[in-house]
Amino acid sequence: MATAPPEDQRRLLDVQALDTRAQQLAHQRKNLPALAKLAELDGRIADLRASLVESRTRVADLKRELIKAESDVEQVRNRAARDQQRLDSGGVSAKDAVALTDELGSLATRQAALEEIELDVMERLEAHEDALAKVEAANDELVAEKTKVEAERDAGWAEIDEQVAAIAGERAKAADGLDTALVKLYEKIRTQLGGTGAAVLNGNRCEGCRIDLPPGDVAAIKGAAPDAVVRCEECGRILVRVAGAKTGAAAG
């Protein structure tokens, strides 16, 4: 059976308490409410991004369509203006005048049709620009909220990190001078058992696994030499015998 000074064993509980607090802080850091909020916001922003891309694409397509419609109307107007200028000049034959007049009629019909197309495109563009503005506003609102929550997360992390640093300093002092073999055993058990390597023996209960030990085990533990490093037969943790121990005295 390994041995270590009784006082070192009792001090090991202080180390365990600090390690437990550090572990709790690490859990807090990974589970800040701000992180869940950010995940939600990222999901909403991702969902909105598809609508944003689709809406921007549609507006860009309609702008190109409007440019073409305006160009088509302008071409017909220019053609009609040239025909009218020739007709007004009086320098054309009667046959050409008739042909120009017929063409002007056709061009007027064509221009009216193209202007209807142009108006339709303009109306659809306006509707899609309004829809895009709303989607962009919603996206900007989510991005602004995300920035705010990121600041909350960073502040929370900074506060926790400050506590962790302080605990690390306390832990170094608490572990300073402890029996090397005892600390090595403690670290090994703590790693294997999820963070708790040492616990108080409270009556007949191991406060590490919270199990009442058989009377024979308890008798053997209490009968062991003060410097004997005893371990729980149920969980394997180091059991520290402390006079007057009360429930909850161990780091859990």
WOHU-V241110 format. One record per backbone hydrogen bond with DSSP energy under -0.5 kcal/mol. CO is the residue of the C=O (numbers start at 1). NH is the residue of the N-H. Records with the same first field share a line. If there is no record, write none. Layout:
CO=NH, NH
This chain:
2=229
5=8, 9
6=10
7=11
8=12
9=13
10=13, 14
11=14, 15
12=16
13=17
14=18
15=19
16=20
17=21
18=22
19=23
20=24
21=25
22=26
23=27
24=28
25=29
26=30
27=31
28=31
29=32
32=35, 36
33=37
34=38
35=39
36=40
37=41
38=42
39=43
40=44
41=45
42=46
43=47
44=48
45=49
46=50
47=51
48=52
49=53
50=54
51=55
52=56
53=57
54=58
55=59
56=60
57=61
58=62
59=63
60=64
61=65
62=66
63=67
64=68
65=69
66=70
67=71
68=72
69=73
70=74
71=75
72=76
73=77
74=78
75=79
76=80
77=81
78=82
79=83
80=84
81=85
82=86
83=87
84=88
85=89
86=90, 91
87=90
93=97
94=98
95=99
96=100
97=101
98=102
99=103
100=104
101=105
102=106
103=107
104=108
105=109
106=110
107=111
108=112
109=113
110=114
111=115
112=116
113=117
114=118
115=119
116=120
117=121
118=122
119=123
120=124
121=125
122=126
123=127
124=128
125=129
126=130
127=131
128=132
129=133
130=134
131=135
132=136
133=137
134=138
135=139
136=140
137=141
138=142
139=143
140=144
141=145
142=146
143=147
144=148
145=149
146=150
147=151
148=152
149=153
150=154
151=155
152=156
153=157
154=158
155=159
156=160
157=161
158=162
159=163
160=164
161=165
162=166
163=167
164=168
165=169
166=170
167=171
168=172
169=173
170=174
171=175
172=176
175=178
179=183
180=184
181=185
182=186
183=187
184=188
185=189
186=190
187=191
188=192
189=193
190=195
191=194
193=196
195=197
197=238
199=240
200=202, 207
201=203, 242
202=204, 205
204=213
205=202, 207
206=210, 211
211=206
214=217, 218
215=219
216=220
217=221
218=222
219=223
220=224
221=224
225=228
227=4
228=230
230=239
232=236
237=232
238=199, 240
239=230, 241
240=201, 242
242=245
246=249
